[in-house]
Amino acid sequence: MIPKQSAESSDPLHDEPSAAMLTAHALGQLEGAEQADVERQIADPARHKDRETVAEVQRLAEVLRADRLADGSGRGRRGGR
């Protein structure tokens, strides 16, 4: 489980997902309450930067997957080094 950035709070400034939580969400690594919590938070129109972060992580992950598949070894062009 990835630690939350702050304790449970109704204060919007302390209710932001951490970079680790955003990354885990982007990579599909969250489940249940954690996933629902991050989705709720980034649905806020004011959280456009968080949505951009999620989209960027997803784009990078796709590039890495494509590189690994293009290589055929499953380890990428650099041979896993």
N, C-alpha and C positions, 0 to 999 in steps of 0.2 A: 504494500500500500504506500502510495506517495503522500508525504505529509502535506497538509494544507498550509498555505502561507500564513494564515492567521487563525485565531480561535473563532468559534462560532460567534457571529455578531450580526446585528441588524444594521450596523454602520456601513454604508456602501463603500467607503474608502477602505474598510478592512474586510470586505467581502469580495476581493478580487482573486481570481485563480492565479496560482503561481506559474512561472514559466514551465516548471516540471509538469504541472497538471495540464497546461495547454498542450504541451508536447505529447503527453500520454494520450490526451483526447484526440489529437490529430492523427496519431498512429493506431487508434482503435484499441488502446490498452486499458481503458477504464470500463467499469461495469456498474450496474445498479445505481446506488445513490450518488457515487462520485461522478459518474457520467451525467446523470440527470442534473446535478448541481452545476457542473461546468457548462452544460448546454443552456441551463437557465441563465447563468451569468453572462455568457457571450451573446445571448439573444437580445440583451439590452442594447438599444440603438447607440448608446454612449460608448459602448465597448468595441468600437470599430477596430481599434488597434489590436485587441485580442483576437478578433476574427481574422485580421490580416496575418497575425502570427500563426494561427492554425493553418491558414491557407498556404503560407510559405513553407511550413514544416511538411505539409502534405505534398507540395510540389517537389521539395527536395527528396522526400522518400520515394516518390515516383521516379525521379531521375536515377536514384541509386538502384532501384529495382530494375529499371530498363537497362542500365549499365551491366548489372549482374547477368541479366538474361541475354544480352547481346554477346557477352563474353562466352557464354555457354558452360562455364565452369561453376557458376553460382557464387563465385568469389569476386567478380569484378575484373577489370582490365589489369589491375596491379597484382593479381594473383593472391590477394588476401594479405599482402605485406604492408 
